[in-house]
Amino acid sequence: MAEALAEGTRGYSAQDTLRWVEEPPKKGYRSDFERDRARVLHSSALRRLGAKTQVVAPDTDDFVRTRLTHSLEVAQVGRELGRVLGCDPDVVDTACLSHDLGHPPFGHNGESALNDIAHAIGGFEGNAQTLRLLTRLEPKVIGPDGAPAGLNLTRASLDAACKYPWAAVDAPLVHGHRTSKFGAYEDDLPIFGWIREGAPAGRSCIEAQVMDLSDDIAYSVHDVEDAIVAGKFQLRWMENPDHRARVIGYTQQWYLPHSDPAEIDAALARLEETPVWVREADGSRRAMAALKNMTSQLIGRFCDSALSLTRAAYGDAPLTRYGGQVMVPQETVMEIAVMKGLATTFVMTTDHRQPIYERQREVLHALVTALSSTGERHLEPSFAADWRAADDDDARLRVIVDQVASLTDASALAWYERLVGSLPSLW
């Protein structure tokens, strides 16, 4: 049994397996990292992702992915990719399962709305909210001082979940502009500093890089699959010059702002030339099987290219923590971006979605306003306790934002009807 436990943490130091709050030694066959994965898997935050929007709203049909099914798929990709590189599979799995825990109702639109609401208190960022859930809000461990420690994961697992390893004030410049992405709110900096002890400034560990790449790969491919099955578009539409130009334009605008449109077009052409590209899916079992095969083959294509380049740079030695970085060929980066651009063009930016996005933002703004005016009265017990313990109005607003962010799409609408009134039109 001792040998099995050692195998689970090979390539990791004793510092990597430390927890913020010391826990009594546990008997059994599981490694520290296996316990981390189990804690996330059994968390209420992960379960709630089953009713949160990925791209297509979860109540539209029974096929589309939710944040939960997306996270499970990211974990499957990441676990295998990390294992081949030499990472502990459970560290990568934990990071992948955790990566979207901080997302609020209504996907990225909800994140943008809460960021506007919380602007004066440091904003709202889904990745920073993930850290807050893992280290504070999700109930599992309480410290000796009575303060919550969240799931109390190991340092290595928490670091692997940090996609953006900096606070807002330290956000780097990207192409001359300071990124709005960050990994920790100001009042979470003490544990963030502990997580990042000894880490190179601004650099994520290789396990976090595997998680990030796996997220990109999974959602770029699966969002296209969902959109096709939902009847939003067909890949043969790319033969229409106007549709093709729109996809190239959105890909450049959203994902590759400093790329040549001709290079984006070439990336799309490479994908179209693959034998698995499904130009039209008519809903038959044969077509659905072909579409599923396309998603599988594209995931393999993107993973294999990253593995080949990374191994060319580092050889065959196991890569853990800060022993290396994931290398992705530029052609693959562009192909992944084109896949994202397809879903963006035909799902996220269509005219009929814009009024819905406005109503979603209206719901979240109204909820925060209603809860702010009634104190702890309507908050769930754990958040009500946080509200009573808050030192000032800024801290109380953060508690209310935490509460609203925890809601699913359906519960946000139900809370609106209970606290505000009839839902805005379009619902």
Summary of the structure (lengths in Angstrom):
residues: 427
radius of gyration: 21.9
end to end distance: 55.8
largest distance: 64.3
contacts: 1425
relative contact order: 0.13
helix: 61%
strand: 3%
